[in-house]
Amino acid sequence: MKKIIAILITVILLAIAIMLIGPFYVIDEGEQAVVVQMGKIINVVTEAGLHIKAPFVDEAVRYPKRIMAWDGEQKSIPTREKQYIFADVTARWRISDPKKFYESITTINRAYQKLAEVIDSEVKTVVAENYLRESVRNSNIILEKQDTAEIPDPAGAAGSGNIPVSAIQGESNREPIQRGRRQLAEEILSRSRRMVPEYGIELIDVVTRQIGYSGELTQSVYARMIKERNQIAEAYRSEGEGKKAEWMGKMDNERRSLLSAAYARSEAIRGGADAEATRIYAEAYGKDRSFFEFWRAIESYRNTVPALNKTLSTDMEYFRYLYSPDAR
């Protein structure tokens, strides 16, 4: 009897141990699993809940079902014109086929490494096949704005109000893009998608987060920006000199006009004064001719005699009031 009880206890303990060790396993929401028996896949579980496997023999390898992010490392990449840039790329992906994933990659870390190999390779290929402007810009709106943009006129209200940028910079030194940054990202995604299905991976998208310039290219960009600012400054100076010349011309014409009007008025006043003086002289002469002649002679003596160095003769009509006995 004791032997039977001991056997029963042993069987119960063994059953409890088996239950604890694991015929049952739980798949959480957002998880999926591959059941492996001696290295061979015997089942793929994608539904959450309680599931059964053979204890000691089967192993449930769990993988996330959610969308995961892959972040690449910035690497120096040459463009078509041999300008080096740093591309910061990120991608979203998920495990679409757990069976293929386990057979080809097995671990999540290995999946990140494989994604880095595939996406980095395609990024280098696409960037190297296109010009720098295609990787940097998404549209040609900057060129459209440049054609219609205006800067404030330093002459203010006296001028036209604004100066077209196209008049400053002439023809744009920026070439239009044919594809753009967004389409390049789509091409990288399309190329990468052809490579990853064999690993049980679905690549959702690839996004270029940032484009960085190398040291030499940065200096080139700065130099171009400085050149453009200098062009705008020179346009301000040129416009200012033009307005200055215009205003100086207007001022000179106005000065000449004012002087001409003032001269005409002064001549008219002088003419009127001379006429009035002549009239007064005539009236005075008519009233007392002898006194008028005497006064005119005295005025003439006052102006001429001090300037004479010598007088050779005073026997002339001009000196009749100076040397005549009767002062006549």
C-alpha positions as a printed NumPy array, in Angstrom:
array([[  0.   ,   0.   ,   0.   ],
       [  2.766,   2.385,   0.896],
       [  4.453,   1.483,  -2.363],
       [  1.362,   2.367,  -4.365],
       [  1.013,   5.691,  -2.54 ],
       [  4.66 ,   6.462,  -3.259],
       [  4.16 ,   5.698,  -6.956],
       [  1.074,   7.93 ,  -7.083],
       [  2.915,  10.786,  -5.399],
       [  5.793,  10.361,  -7.827],
       [  3.421,  10.427, -10.807],
       [  1.638,  13.526,  -9.469],
       [  4.933,  15.322,  -8.845],
       [  6.144,  14.364, -12.305],
       [  2.917,  15.666, -13.84 ],
       [  3.228,  18.905, -11.91 ],
       [  6.854,  19.258, -13.045],
       [  5.86 ,  18.628, -16.642],
       [  3.09 ,  21.205, -16.342],
       [  5.498,  23.714, -14.851],
       [  8.231,  23.04 , -17.372],
       [  6.015,  23.814, -20.223],
       [  3.477,  22.089, -22.429],
       [  1.693,  25.412, -22.312],
       [  2.972,  28.763, -23.469],
       [  1.346,  32.147, -23.842],
       [  1.568,  34.455, -26.866],
       [  0.868,  38.071, -25.898],
       [ -0.816,  40.644, -28.04 ],
       [  1.722,  42.056, -30.48 ],
       [  3.692,  38.8  , -30.524],
       [  4.035,  35.828, -32.843],
       [  6.044,  32.661, -32.43 ],
       [  7.758,  29.865, -34.271],
       [  7.604,  26.414, -32.619],
       [ 10.851,  24.559, -33.258],
       [ 11.447,  20.861, -32.608],
       [ 15.044,  19.715, -32.724],
       [ 15.909,  22.657, -35.025],
       [ 12.96 ,  22.032, -37.329],
       [  9.986,  24.376, -37.565],
       [  6.789,  22.493, -36.867],
       [  4.352,  25.334, -36.267],
       [  3.889,  29.08 , -36.674],
       [  1.629,  30.857, -34.187],
       [  0.343,  34.343, -34.964],
       [ -2.701,  34.464, -32.688],
       [ -2.434,  35.663, -29.082],
       [ -3.501,  33.271, -26.308],
       [ -2.609,  29.992, -24.576],
       [ -1.02 ,  27.32 , -26.756],
       [  0.374,  23.8  , -26.278],
       [  3.74 ,  22.345, -27.268],
       [  5.612,  19.19 , -26.487],
       [  7.608,  19.701, -23.287],
       [ 11.365,  19.239, -23.335],
       [ 11.328,  18.886, -27.121],
       [  9.571,  21.894, -28.593],
       [ 10.75 ,  25.467, -28.203],
       [  8.645,  28.583, -28.891],
       [ 10.732,  31.381, -30.371],
       [  8.856,  34.652, -29.987],
       [  9.064,  37.627, -32.341],
       [  7.356,  41.033, -32.155],
       [  4.456,  41.577, -34.506],
       [  4.554,  45.371, -34.153],
       [  6.221,  47.842, -36.504],
       [  9.837,  48.485, -35.553],
       [ 12.263,  51.281, -36.426],
       [ 15.7  ,  50.979, -37.93 ],
       [ 18.112,  53.92 , -37.671],
       [ 21.109,  54.049, -39.957],
       [ 24.473,  55.596, -39.247],
       [ 25.571,  58.746, -41.015],
       [ 28.073,  57.886, -43.716],
       [ 29.908,  59.98 , -46.258],
       [ 28.447,  59.358, -49.711],
       [ 29.572,  60.913, -53.033],
       [ 26.93 ,  62.392, -55.325],
       [ 26.997,  62.312, -59.094],
       [ 29.141,  65.464, -59.233],
       [ 31.485,  63.989, -56.593],
       [ 30.265,  66.194, -53.756],
       [ 30.341,  64.289, -50.462],
       [ 27.308,  64.429, -48.178],
       [ 26.183,  62.67 , -44.999],
       [ 22.808,  60.929, -45.296],
       [ 20.861,  60.155, -42.126],
       [ 18.276,  57.516, -43.073],
       [ 15.635,  55.762, -40.993],
       [ 13.19 ,  52.981, -41.89 ],
       [ 10.163,  51.176, -40.462],
       [  9.785,  47.434, -40.811],
       [  8.073,  44.362, -39.371],
       [  8.314,  40.597, -39.505],
       [  5.794,  39.465, -42.11 ],
       [  6.771,  35.785, -42.319],
       [  8.076,  34.338, -39.027],
       [  9.027,  31.035, -40.694],
       [ 11.285,  32.664, -43.307],
       [ 12.614,  35.035, -40.688],
       [ 13.681,  32.193, -38.404],
       [ 15.188,  30.17 , -41.234],
       [ 17.224,  33.041, -42.711],
       [ 18.012,  35.437, -39.861],
       [ 16.707,  33.955, -36.584],
       [ 17.371,  36.951, -34.299],
       [ 16.22 ,  40.565, -34.213],
       [ 19.786,  41.842, -33.902],
       [ 20.743,  39.962, -37.035],
       [ 17.722,  41.516, -38.767],
       [ 18.989,  45.008, -37.931],
       [ 22.37 ,  44.104, -39.375],
       [ 20.791,  42.762, -42.561],
       [ 18.642,  45.883, -42.945],
       [ 21.753,  48.024, -42.537],
       [ 23.512,  46.07 , -45.281],
       [ 20.58 ,  46.315, -47.698],
       [ 19.416,  49.89 , -47.085],
       [ 22.892,  51.44 , -46.793],
       [ 23.875,  49.811, -50.073],
       [ 20.815,  51.164, -51.856],
       [ 21.247,  54.629, -50.333],
       [ 24.814,  54.807, -51.65 ],
       [ 23.713,  53.615, -55.093],
       [ 20.8  ,  56.053, -55.433],
       [ 22.735,  59.071, -54.083],
       [ 25.707,  58.333, -56.352],
       [ 23.425,  58.185, -59.407],
       [ 21.91 ,  61.646, -58.779],
       [ 23.107,  65.219, -58.403],
       [ 23.357,  66.895, -55.022],
       [ 20.297,  69.072, -55.647],
       [ 18.14 ,  65.945, -56.055],
       [ 19.095,  64.736, -52.563],
       [ 18.618,  68.129, -50.917],
       [ 15.426,  69.566, -52.431],
       [ 11.904,  68.194, -52.822],
       [ 10.595,  70.697, -55.386],
       [ 11.471,  73.66 , -57.591],
       [  9.455,  76.101, -55.489],
       [ 12.638,  77.914, -54.463],
       [ 13.255,  78.765, -58.125],
       [  9.651,  79.89 , -58.633],
       [  9.882,  82.162, -55.579],
       [ 13.22 ,  83.478, -56.76 ],
       [ 11.681,  84.528, -60.09 ],
       [  8.881,  86.471, -58.371],
       [ 10.556,  87.497, -55.107],
       [ 11.298,  91.136, -54.385],
       [ 13.422,  92.875, -51.799],
       [ 12.607,  96.287, -50.27 ],
       [ 13.748,  99.257, -52.315],
       [ 16.157, 101.42 , -50.268],
       [ 14.699, 104.488, -51.986],
       [ 11.382, 103.859, -50.234],
       [  8.312, 105.583, -51.535],
       [ 10.368, 107.634, -53.941],
       [ 11.311, 104.512, -55.884],
       [  9.344, 101.644, -57.288],
       [  8.912, 100.103, -53.842],
       [ 10.692,  96.782, -54.453],
       [ 13.55 ,  95.348, -56.443],
       [ 13.045,  91.956, -58.196],
       [ 15.571,  89.346, -57.056],
       [ 15.963,  88.235, -60.659],
       [ 17.209,  91.736, -61.473],
       [ 19.871,  91.353, -58.802],
       [ 21.118,  87.846, -59.465],
       [ 20.322,  87.603, -63.154],
       [ 19.839,  84.018, -64.282],
       [ 19.498,  81.639, -61.348],
       [ 22.53 ,  79.542, -60.525],
       [ 20.276,  76.84 , -59.108],
       [ 19.36 ,  74.067, -61.511],
       [ 15.821,  72.663, -61.405],
       [ 15.409,  69.182, -59.956],
       [ 13.947,  66.321, -61.958],
       [ 13.068,  63.944, -59.133],
       [ 13.799,  65.338, -55.686],
       [ 14.537,  64.027, -52.243],
       [ 11.149,  62.357, -51.715],
       [ 11.323,  60.4  , -54.961],
       [ 14.859,  59.287, -54.153],
       [ 13.575,  57.936, -50.833],
       [ 10.821,  56.097, -52.729],
       [ 13.415,  54.599, -55.055],
       [ 15.552,  53.474, -52.11 ],
       [ 12.455,  51.878, -50.58 ],
       [ 11.517,  50.149, -53.834],
       [ 15.005,  48.74 , -54.331],
       [ 15.309,  47.635, -50.734],
       [ 11.898,  45.949, -50.774],
       [ 13.073,  43.644, -53.536],
       [ 15.864,  42.402, -51.277],
       [ 14.153,  41.755, -47.927],
       [ 11.119,  39.464, -48.594],
       [ 13.394,  36.418, -48.672],
       [ 14.169,  37.167, -45.019],
       [ 10.505,  37.313, -43.997],
       [ 10.698,  41.083, -43.548],
       [  8.296,  43.705, -44.827],
       [  9.861,  47.125, -45.306],
       [  7.185,  49.788, -44.761],
       [  9.058,  52.978, -45.593],
       [ 12.473,  54.595, -45.834],
       [ 12.851,  58.27 , -44.88 ],
       [ 15.827,  60.589, -45.245],
       [ 15.799,  62.514, -41.986],
       [ 18.734,  64.784, -42.641],
       [ 21.352,  65.594, -45.248],
       [ 24.637,  66.905, -43.901],
       [ 27.404,  68.559, -45.883],
       [ 31.054,  67.647, -45.695],
       [ 33.551,  70.299, -44.616],
       [ 34.556,  71.295, -48.171],
       [ 30.953,  71.407, -49.365],
       [ 29.946,  73.454, -46.329],
       [ 32.568,  76.047, -47.203],
       [ 31.337,  76.041, -50.792],
       [ 27.755,  76.629, -49.635],
       [ 28.891,  79.437, -47.329],
       [ 30.861,  81.01 , -50.165],
       [ 27.817,  80.905, -52.453],
       [ 25.619,  82.428, -49.747],
       [ 28.17 ,  85.205, -49.185],
       [ 28.292,  85.841, -52.933],
       [ 24.505,  86.107, -53.12 ],
       [ 24.388,  88.478, -50.134],
       [ 27.1  ,  90.59 , -51.751],
       [ 25.075,  90.688, -54.968],
       [ 22.052,  91.922, -53.06 ],
       [ 24.176,  94.49 , -51.214],
       [ 25.661,  95.649, -54.514],
       [ 22.149,  95.959, -55.919],
       [ 21.21 ,  98.157, -52.981],
       [ 24.289, 100.305, -53.59 ],
       [ 23.643, 100.502, -57.329],
       [ 20.003, 101.356, -56.795],
       [ 20.986, 103.939, -54.2  ],
       [ 23.543, 105.533, -56.515],
       [ 20.946, 105.652, -59.284],
       [ 18.402, 107.303, -57.002],
       [ 21.075, 109.693, -55.753],
       [ 21.951, 110.719, -59.314],
       [ 18.25 , 111.101, -60.096],
       [ 17.633, 113.313, -57.082],
       [ 20.805, 115.322, -57.686],
       [ 19.634, 115.938, -61.253],
       [ 16.203, 116.998, -60.029],
       [ 17.779, 119.227, -57.385],
       [ 20.127, 120.852, -59.917],
       [ 17.265, 121.465, -62.347],
       [ 15.169, 122.939, -59.559],
       [ 18.094, 125.132, -58.434],
       [ 18.595, 126.37 , -61.986],
       [ 14.872, 127.034, -62.309],
       [ 14.783, 128.963, -59.024],
       [ 17.888, 130.981, -59.939],
       [ 16.472, 131.738, -63.368],
       [ 13.156, 132.888, -61.884],
       [ 14.971, 134.929, -59.233],
       [ 17.252, 136.514, -61.862],
       [ 14.283, 137.396, -64.045],
       [ 12.495, 138.89 , -61.062],
       [ 15.586, 140.834, -59.967],
       [ 16.059, 142.184, -63.48 ],
       [ 12.416, 143.196, -63.564],
       [ 12.802, 144.952, -60.209],
       [ 16.048, 146.573, -61.33 ],
       [ 14.428, 147.68 , -64.564],
       [ 11.495, 149.134, -62.65 ],
       [ 13.857, 150.884, -60.248],
       [ 15.932, 152.307, -63.112],
       [ 12.768, 153.5  , -64.788],
       [ 11.607, 155.084, -61.554],
       [ 15.022, 156.69 , -61.039],
       [ 14.989, 158.014, -64.598],
       [ 11.537, 159.412, -64.024],
       [ 12.653, 161.104, -60.802],
       [ 15.778, 162.439, -62.547],
       [ 13.621, 163.752, -65.354],
       [ 11.25 , 165.418, -62.948],
       [ 14.12 , 166.945, -60.981],
       [ 15.818, 168.088, -64.176],
       [ 12.598, 169.677, -65.33 ],
       [ 12.122, 171.581, -62.066],
       [ 15.651, 173.046, -61.715],
       [ 17.998, 172.222, -64.516],
       [ 20.974, 174.175, -63.197],
       [ 20.847, 172.547, -59.766],
       [ 20.483, 169.151, -61.358],
       [ 23.566, 169.704, -63.491],
       [ 25.473, 170.988, -60.469],
       [ 24.543, 167.944, -58.388],
       [ 25.446, 165.522, -61.163],
       [ 28.795, 167.226, -61.613],
       [ 29.577, 167.058, -57.876],
       [ 28.721, 163.316, -57.854],
       [ 30.984, 162.805, -60.843],
       [ 33.844, 164.732, -59.164],
       [ 33.449, 162.562, -56.043],
       [ 33.918, 159.405, -58.101],
       [ 36.557, 160.479, -60.6  ],
       [ 38.823, 163.078, -59.008],
       [ 40.264, 160.794, -56.269],
       [ 41.336, 158.364, -58.993],
       [ 43.257, 160.981, -61.042],
       [ 47.061, 160.993, -60.57 ],
       [ 47.528, 164.336, -62.245],
       [ 45.505, 167.018, -64.023],
       [ 47.276, 168.725, -66.945],
       [ 44.62 , 171.327, -67.521],
       [ 41.519, 172.54 , -65.761],
       [ 40.444, 174.643, -68.681],
       [ 37.552, 172.474, -69.746],
       [ 33.818, 172.443, -69.352],
       [ 33.953, 169.412, -67.001],
       [ 35.72 , 171.435, -64.241],
       [ 33.545, 174.501, -64.541],
       [ 32.119, 174.055, -61.023],
       [ 35.56 , 173.557, -59.429],
       [ 37.683, 176.264, -61.006],
       [ 35.202, 178.735, -62.417],
       [ 35.132, 182.004, -60.388],
       [ 31.431, 182.097, -60.438],
       [ 31.077, 178.324, -60.11 ],
       [ 29.001, 178.056, -63.208]])
